[in-house]
């Protein structure tokens, strides 16, 4: 469940409850759901139904119950047939507290990641980062995020970087980690403007706001990204397909001898991601495998 702020823009604020329409669909049709349910949806979320990422579970939240006939008519407009459709009523909860309880503190390399609900001690000789589970991806618990943190920790013990980019910043956890490690400006970009706002807030909470330069950008298109290039370290924790598609632009914005940390890919997708970056002039250095997810380190 995604957290939504308690303000006038929050469509759930005055509701005692809401209706959830859930169904399973092929990954290729997930982007179409927004258009099909746009006139009735308060929000929708999706996540992988299997480790291969072939099928996805989609949940559409609405203020009123959608008749099954209406749901099926909408789903018929999708390019891929949906299955296992259900409509259920959900009573309003304090979802922030509920979600936060699900995320105990964790350590990835020297980084100690914890939420505002944590009242325990911060372990000695760790680099603490306060991140609450919220509207943007990246609270540290997912294998892709922790893999990136471990890779950054290892790089931090051997290298000094001065020009840093977090492509697809999500919650900003990796941008904050880079700022804490090297105390240098970090450009943080995401296609989602909400993620950019969350990144800015998390940077402020962690005392690194002055080091972050943020922008909403589809890949490397925003002029600000080019203005600060070339980078000697680029981190991109997104998904395998955009990693492959963006490989030439990544190489273009990376300095000679620069390093890259890539994540958001499954083990079976590693070959394609590495091949795309090798074709762009990079060399594979190492990997951080965790539960079927891989984080890759490459160098130009």
N, C-alpha and C positions, 0 to 999 in steps of 0.2 A: 504494500500500500504506500502510495506516495504521500508525503507530508505537504500540506498546503498551509500558508500563513494565515493567522487569525486577523484578517483585515477585510476591508470592503471588497477586495478583489477575489476573496475566497468564496467560491460558490457553495461550499459546504457549511459555511459559518452558521447560518440560521436553520439548518435542517436537523431534525431529530434522527433522521436516517435517510438512506438512499437505496436505490436498486442497482444490483450488479448483474450484468449480462456477460456470461463467460462462454467462450468457445475455443476450439483448437483449430488452427489453420496452418497452412504451409508458410514458411518464412517469407517467401516472395510476395505474398499478399498482405502482409502486415501494414505496410505504408498506406494501403488503400482504405483501411478501417476508418481513419480520421475523416475522410470525405464522406463515407457512407453513413456515419453516425454523427456528423458534425452538428446537425440541427437539434439534436437531443442530448448529446453527451456533455456532462460536467467535466469529465476527463476520461482518459483511457490509458491503460498500461499493458505491457506485453513482456513476456519472458520465455526462455527456451523450455520446451516441454521434454526435450531429450538432449543427451550430451552432444549429439551431432548437430544440433541446431536446425534440424530439418523442419520440425513442427514447433509451433509457438502457441502458448496460451495467451489469449487476449481477454482483458476485462474492461468492459465499458460501464461507467458509472452514470446513472441518470437520476433525476429528481423523482420521476414517476415510473411505475412499472410499464415495461414495454410488452404488449401482447405478443405471444409467440409467433402469430401470423406476421406481425410487423417485423419482428427480428429475422424470421426466415426470408422475408421479402428483401430486406436490406442485405442479408448475407448472400443472396442470389446474385447481387450486383458485383460481388468480388470475383476476381479472376480464378481463385482457388476455392474449392468447396470446403466449407467449415463443417465440423462435426462436434458431437458432445455438447450441445447447446443447453445452457441452464440459466434461469433468471431467479435471483434470490434477493431478499430484503436484508440490508445490513443496518443495524442500529448504530448511531453515531457514538464514537469513542474518542478518547484523547489519544489519537494515533501517534502523536509525538512520543508520549511516555511509553506506549505499547511497543513501538519500534525500538526505542532506545534501550529498553530492557533486554532486547534480543541481541544486543551488540556489546559483549564484554570487552574490556581493553585487550589489546594484542600488541605483540612486539614483532617487528620486521627489521632485521639487522639491528642497528642502533636506535631505530625509531620506535617510540612508544605511542601508540594511537589509542585515544580514549575519548569518550563522550562526556558532555557536561553533567550527566547523571552519575559519573564515577567519582566517588569520594575517597578512594584509597590513596596510597602513596605512589609517587612517581619514582620508578626505579632509578637508582644512582647510575650515572654515566650513560644515560639514554637521552635521546633528543625527543622531547614530548611534542605531540601535535594533537590539538583538540579539534575533533571533527564529529559533528552529530549526523546520524543518518537523516537524510532529508530529500530535497527535491532533485538533487544532482547525484550522479553516480560517483562513488569513491569514498567510502568510509573506512577502507582498509581491510575489511574482512574477506573480500573477494580475492581469489588467487591471482588475478591479473594485477590488482593494485598492490598486494603484498609482494608479488614478484618484482614489480617496478621499484618498490621501496628497497628491497634487498639489493637490486642491481645498482641503484643510486648510492646506497651505503657502501658497496664495494668500490664503485668508481670514486667516491669521495675520499677513500683511503689512499688512492694512488694518483689522483689528478686534481688540478685546480682549473675550474671552468669560469669564464667571465661573461659569456654571451649564451643565454639559456632560453629555450622555448619549450612550453608545454602545449602540444597540439591536441585539442580535445580535452580541455582541463577538467570538465565535470565539476566536482566539488572543490577543486583546487588543491587537493591533498598533495599531489606530486609537485605542483608549483611551490607550495609552501615548504615542502621538504627540500627542494632545490635552493630556495632562498635561505633556509636555515643552514644548509650545508656549506654554501659558498658565499653567502652574504653579498650577492651580486643581483642586479636587476633580472627579473624573469618575465618574459612575455608569455601570457596565458591566453589562449584562444579557444573558443568553442562555437559550434554552429548554433547552439541554444543560448539565447540571451539570458534565460533564467539561470543556467549554469554559470554564466559569467558573473551575474550578480551574487550568486552563492559563493563563487571563488573569491570575489572581493570581500565579502563578509567574513569568510573563513581566514583570509589573509589578515584582516583587521583583528579578529579574535586572537590570532597567534602572533601578533606583533610584527607582521611582515608586510603590512599594507604599502609602505613606502617603496618596497622593492618590486611590487607587482605592477606590470603594465598589461592591461586587459583589453580585449576586443572581441566582438562577435564576428565570426568569420566562417565562411564555407571553405574549408581547407586553408590554403595559403593565400587566398584572394585579397584579404584586407591589406591596404597599403602599409599599415603600421608594422606588419610582419616583415615585409621587405625592407623597411627602413632600418630595422635592427639587425638584419642579416649581414654577413653570414654568421651562423651560430656554431659554437664548438660543442654544444650538447643539445640534442632534440629528443624529447620524450613524447611518444604517441601511444596512449592506451585507449584504442578505439575498437575496431573490429577488423577481421582479416581482409574483407573486400576493400574497404577504404584504404587500408594500409597498402595494399597492392596498387590501387589506383593513384595514390598520392606519392608513391615512391620516387618518380622523377622530380616532382616539386620539392620533396624533402631533400633530395640530393642537391638540387639547385640552391637551396637555402642553407646548406651545411658547409662549413669551412673545410678546407683540405686538412686532413688529420682529425676531423671532428668525429664525435661519438653519437650513437643513437641507441635509445632504449625503446623497444616496441612490445606492445602486449595487446590483449584482447583476442587472441587467437587460440584455437584448439591445436593439439599435437598434430592432427591430420592436415591442418592448414599451414603448418610451418614451412613446408617445402615451397609452396607458392609464394609466401611472403618473403622468404630468403631469396628466391630466384628473382623476384621483382626488384629487390634492392641491390642484388649483385649486378643485375643488368644496368642499374643506374650508377654503378661505380663503387659500391660499398662491399665490405668483406665481413663475413660472419665471424664473431669472436666467441660468444658463449650463449648458453641458454639457462633459464631457471624454470624447470618443470614443476608443476603443482597440480595434482588431481586432474590431469588431462589438459590443463591450460599451460601455455608456454609464454615466457617473457624472453625476448631476444636482445642481445647486445651486438651491435655492428659498428664498424669503423670505416671512414672514408679514406 
